């Protein structure tokens, strides 16, 4: 079906009458009045032309047999959303009741207009022009929506590219800070602590920016299972403790009776940590933040209350929209992109729950309440972030690092070597294949954006060349972390996909589990 907008689209009329003479007369009348029209005597013939961006159907009610109505209804229901073809039914006065009563649902369709015969030509022409004008607006709106959808796709591609380009230098900065932390002098270095924390803030902002686009487009993947709510909340508290400690805020929590929820612990931790971070951000130094759980038979309510700056009704009305923030001065002391609450709402709804906010006004603090369904069954233990494991305790592994960025390769090789691994670095896929046959790595860390042969192609080629105990663990290191990127990694035979900047604890967990599986 051709739905592309072009000059004249949506202006052609199809005339259906039971006899050829009636069709010819009607078409001649319409053409004399300046319309484009074609005659048809049966629905089957008309249906072959229906997809050609037509303006309206003009049907004499004598043609509306049960079979014709069923066929027309099926054709009309197949039309794209927003492009509902207008139908003008010409009915004889003495037959109108019986025909309309026979097919009430067809006559009551939104875009059906019924005209009684005889009708004055000028009145008929006026109705046809009005119907075609409405059809024209349908195509204009459809064209605008298509353009908007294309722009959204372009935006999402740009955000993914932007994240990739920012993650690469951020990865080098993070690696360099890790290397600096190995020196004894750095253990008490305040500048190192500040730089490390701010690098994590930048990484979090990138994650939030991409997450909003994923949720908006329904491209979020979750791994749900029964998890103890207390575990999720404790992980969220741990993630936010430093922020509250810095501002000397007094935090209390009452988890009450523990319950299990069916969900993704990573996303649920993100939900509650976003709310706690938001509370800390808008609560002054020395302020109070409290978390309270109230479990019922089928739902559990988690409330986070603060005595911070509060909100007015204008902000409350749009609080969970992306980029919504309260008024800030030019100094932007609170910072952030205004995405945390929008993500919290999306995550709650993804788990069959809801989120609400209340405030008595400016200066009166705020309260956020998350409601989630409670599930039965045993809860699995879940850690939002894997615990750090010292590589030296796991024993040495031969690791090959395929990375074309010299700074990334140098810093990551130094980190892995310091952690006790035997590391060899190559800068492209073909070099990796040659080196693998000699070095025989047990683990290969590969960048996806390698020159000549990308990481996916390299993984596929390595899988072809190794069998049995020689098959290495393949771990992708990439600035791209969209669901489609992870799916493509799995399809290429890559075991794990880590997003830059690398979280060393995650990699250590993967390596330790791999080594344990080999024994």
N, C-alpha and C positions, 0 to 999 in steps of 0.2 A: 504494500500500500504506500503510495507516494504522499508523504505529509509535508514535504518541503514547501516553505512559503515562496511564492512567486507572484508576479503581477497577474491578476485575473483569477488567482486561486480562490475557490469558494464562491464562484459566480455562476457556474454552469447549473442549469435546471434539468432534472430528469422527470419526464411526464409519463405516468402510468395510467392507461385507460384500457378497458376490456376489448375495444375494437380499434383497428387501425385508423378509421376515419376520425373518430373522436380525438385520437392522439395527434393526428395531422392538423386538425383544426385548432386544437389548443396550442400546439407548437407555433403555428403560423401567427396566432394572436400574440403570443409572447415575443416572437421575433419582431413583429411590427412595433411592439412597444420597446424594443432595444435590448431584449434579453437573449442570452444564449440558451437554447433548449433543444433537447433530443427526445423523440417519442419512443415508447415501449408498450408492448401489449401483454407482457407477462413478467413475473418477478424474476424468473431464472435469467432472462435476457438482461434485465436491469441490473441484477447483482454483479454481472461481469464488468460493469462500468462504475460500480459504487465506490471503488477505491481511488478514483481519479480526482480527488480534491474538489468534489462537487459542492454546489451551493445549497440545494434543497431538493426534496422530492415533492412533486405535485401529483396526488393520487385521487382518481375518481372512486367514490366509495363502492361502485359496482365491481371494482377489481379486488375488493377485500374479501376474498374467500377464506375459509379457515386455513387452508394450506398456504395461501399468499401471506396472511397475517403472521403465521408461525415463521415463515421464511424471512419476512421483513424484520420481525422482532429479533431473530437470531443475528441478522446482519447489523442491525442498529446497535445491539449490545456488544458487538465486537469492535466498535469504534473506540479510538483512544480517548482517555479522560480529557475533558475539556473541548472535544471536537464532536459533540453530539449533533448529528445531521438533522436540520429542521425538516419537518414534514407538514405539508399543507393538504388537508383532505377536503375535497369538493363533494358535498353531500346534497342530495335532493331533499327538500323539506319534508315530504311525506314519508321518506324512508329513513330519516335521520335517527329516529328513536330505535327502530329495530336493528339497524346496523351498529350503532354505538353500543346498544345493550348487548349485542353478540360478542363484542370485543372491547369490554370496558377498560382493561389494562392498557391496551394499545392507544385508545383515544385519550387516556389520561397521562400519557407520557409528557415529560416536561416540555419537549420541543415540538409538540403537535398542535397545529392550529386548524380549526374546523370552520369552513366557510359554506354557507348555504347558497345553493343555486335556485333561481338565477341571481347573479351578482353583477353589479355595475362594473364595467371595465375599469373605470378610474379607481374604484374601491379595491378591485382585485390587484391592479398594478401597484397601488399604495402598500398593500399587505406584502406583496412579493418583494418590493424594494426594502421594506422594513426587515423582513426575514433575512434577506441577503446582506443587509448592513450588519445585522447581528452575527451572521456567519463570518463576515469579514473581520469583525472584532475578535471572534474566536481564533482565527488564524494569526491575527496580530499578537494576541496574548500568548498563543502557543509558540510563536517565533521568539517572543521575549523570554519565555520560560526556557526554551532550548538554549538561547544565548546565555541566560543566567546559569543554567546547568553546566554549560561549557566553561564559563568563567570560574565556577566553583571547582571544577576538575583541574583547571589551570592553576588555581590558587593552591589546591592540595598538592599538586606536583611541585609547585614552587616551595611550599613549606617543607616538603620532604627533602628537596634539594638544598634548601637553606639549612635545615637541621644537619644534613650530611656534611656540608661545607663548614659548619661551625663545630661539629663534633670532632672533626679531625684535628684542628689546632687545640681544641679543648682537651682532647685525649693526650696530646703531647704535654700540655701544661700539667694535667693530672699525674701523668707518669713522672714528670720531672719533680713534682712536689713529693711524690712517693719516694723517689730516690734520695731527695734531700732529707726526708724523715729518717732514713737509715743511719744518718750520722748522729753520734752521741750529743753533739752540741744542739742539734735541732729538737731534741726531746722537750726542751723548755722554750722553744722559739715561738713567741707570740705572733710574729709576722707569718710564719709558716702555717700556724693554726688558722689565721684569718684568711690566707690565700686558699687553703684547702677547703674551708667552709664556703667561700664565695664561688669556688669552682663547682661545688655541689649545687649551689643555688642556680647557677647558669644552666647546669644540666637538667635540673628540675623544671626550670622555665621552658626549656626546649621540649621536654616530655609533655608538659601541660598543653603547650601550643599544638602539638601533633595529636594529642589525645582528643582535644575538642573536635578537630576535623574528623577523626575516626568515629567518634560517637555520633556526630551529625550525619555521617554517611552510612551508619550501621555496619562499620567494618571492624568492630571490636570483638576480639575472641576472648572467651573466658573458660577457665577450667574449674568447674563447680564440683564440690563434694561437701559432705557434712563436716563442718568445722566449729569448734567451740568459740563462741563470741568473745569470751574472756581472752583467748589467745590473740585474736585479731586486735582487740582494743589495747592489750598490753604492747603489741608490736607498734601500734600507732602512737602510743604514749612514749615509747622509747625513741621513736623517730622525731618527736617534737620536744623532748625533754630539754635539749640544749637551748632551744629558742626561749623557753620559759625560764630556764636557769639564768640566762644572760640578762633578762629583764627583771630578775628577782621576783617573779610572779608566784603566787601561792596557789598550787594546784592540788585539788582533792578529787578522789573518785570513789564511787560506791557501785560496784558491779552487781551486787545482789545475787540472786540465784542464777547460776550459769546455765545457758541454753545453747543448743546447736542450731546453726543456720546453714542452709544449703547455698553455698556460694564460692566465689573465687577469693581465697584469702588475700592475694596480692591486691586485687581491686578493692576489697572491703577495707583493708588497711589503708589504702590510698584515700578512701572515702572519709574515714575518721581522722586520719592525719591532716587532711585538707581542712577539716572543720576545726581541729585543735590549733593548727598553724594560723588559721584565720582569726580565731579567738585571741591568740597571743599577739598577733599583729596589731589588732585594734584595741588591745587592753594596755593601759599605761604601766610603767614600771611599778612593781609592788602591788599590782592588781590581783584580783582573784578569778580563777577559772575552775569550774567544777563539772565533773562528768557523772551522770547518774543513769543506771539501767533499771528499767521496770519491766519484768518479764510476765507475760500472761500465757494462757494455754496455746494460742495460735500466733501471737505476735510479741515482739519485744521492742520497747521504745528506749532509745538512747538519747539522752538530752545533754547538751553541752551549753553551759551558761557562763557568762562573764559579766564583769561590772565595768566594761569598757565604754567606748564612745557612743554606742547605741546607733539607732537608725531612725530616720523619719519615714513617713508613709510612702513618699515618692520612691525612695530606694527599695523599701520592702516590696513594692509592686513589681520590680524588675530585677530583684536580687539574684535570681538564679539564671539570668540570661548571660551568655558569654560576653566578657569584657565589661560587665556592669560593676562599677565601683562608686563609693561615696565620693563627695567632693574632696579634692586634695589641693593643697597649695602647690605653687610652682616647685617647691622642694621635694614633693612626692615622698614624704617621710615613710609612708607605709609600703610603697613600692608594689611590685607584682603586676600581673597582666589582667587581673580580674577574671581568671579562669577557674580557680579552685572550687568555687561554689557551683558553677555550672557542671563541672566534672562530678562533684559529689552528688548532684541531683541525678545525672545520667547513670551513675553507678548504682544508686539506690533503686532506680526504676528498672535497671537491668536485672536486679535481684528480686523483683516483684514487690519492692517496698516504696517508700515515699520519704520526702524530707520537707520540713516546714520551718519557718523562722518567725520570730516575734520580738518586738522591742517596744518599750513604753515611750520611746522618743530619744532625741539626742541627749547624750550624757547619762542615759539610764541603763546601759548594758544591752546585751542581746542573748537570745536563747535559740538554739537550733535543735530540732528533734527529728531523729531518724527512726522510722518504723520499718521493721523487717519481719517477714514471716518466719516462725519457728518451725523446725523440722524434727521429726523423731529419728531414732537410730543413733548409732555410736559416732562420735566426732573424731576425725583424724587430727593428729597433731600437725600444725602448719606454722612455718616460720616465714614471714614476709621476706626477710632477707637471710640467706644462709650464713651461718656463723663462720667466722674466720678459722681457717685451718692452716697451720704452718706447714709449708711444703716439705721442710726438712724431715718432719715426722712421718710424712708419707713415703719418703725415699725418693731418689733421683729418677727422673724420666727424661727420655730423649725427646726434645720438642723442636720442631722446625717452624719457624715464623716466616710466612710469606707476606711481605709488606713492602709496597713500593715507596711509601713515604719514609725518607731517610731518618727524620727526627723521631717518628713513631717507632720505627724498627729499632733504632739505637736505644731509646729509653725503655721500651718494653723488654728488649733483650737483657738490658742491665738489671731490670727488676727481677725477671725470671731467673737469671743467673745468681742473683743475690739470694733468691729463695731456694737455691740448691738444685736447679734443673740444668741439664746439659742442653744448651740452646744453639741452634744454627739458624742464620737468617739468610733468606733469598729475597730478591726484589721483583720476581715475576713468576708466572705459572710454569713456563718451560724450564726455568732454572730449578723450580721446586721438584719437577718430575725427575730431572737428572740427579739432583741431590738426594732425593728420597731413596733411590736405588742403592746409594752408597751409605748414607747416614742411617737409613732404616729407622725413621722417627716413629715413636709410639703415639705421638700426638702431633697434629699439624694445625697450627693457628693460621688461618688464611683470611686476608683482606678480600672483600668481594670485588672492589674496584681495581683489580690488577690489570696492568697493560697486556695487550695482545690476547692473552687467555684469562678471562675473568675468573673469579673465585668459584662460580657455579660450574664452569667448564673444567676447571682444575679438579674440583671434587669428583666429577663424573669420570675424568681420566684416571685419577688415583684409584677409584673404586674398581675400574677395569683391570688395573695392573697389580692389585694385591688380593690375596685370598688367605683364609685360615687365620692363624695367629699373627700374620703380618699386616692385617687390616688395621690402620691407625685410627685413632679418634680424631674426627674432623670437627673443628670449632671455628665458626665464622666470626670475624671481628669486623663490624661494619658500622658506618654512620647511618645506614638505613635500617629502620626497625618497624616498618609497617607490616600488618598481617600478611600482605601479599609477598613481602620480602622473606618472612619466616617460612611461608608455604613453599616458596621457590627454593629455599635452602634445603628443606626436607626432601623435596622432589629431586634435588641434585645429589642426595646422599650425605648431606652434612648433618652431623649428630646434634650440635648445639649452635645457637645463633645468639651471640652477645653483641649488644649495642655499645658503641663508643660514647663517652669515655669508659674504658674498661673498669669494672668493679672487681678488684683483685680477689676479694673474698668469694665472689661467685665462681671465678675461674679456679680458685683453689679447691672449692667444693667439687667442681666437675672433675678436676684432675685426681683428687683423692678417691672419689667414687669409682673412677675408671681404673685406678691402680688396684683398688680392693677387688674389683670384678675380675681382674686378671689372675688373682691368687686362688 
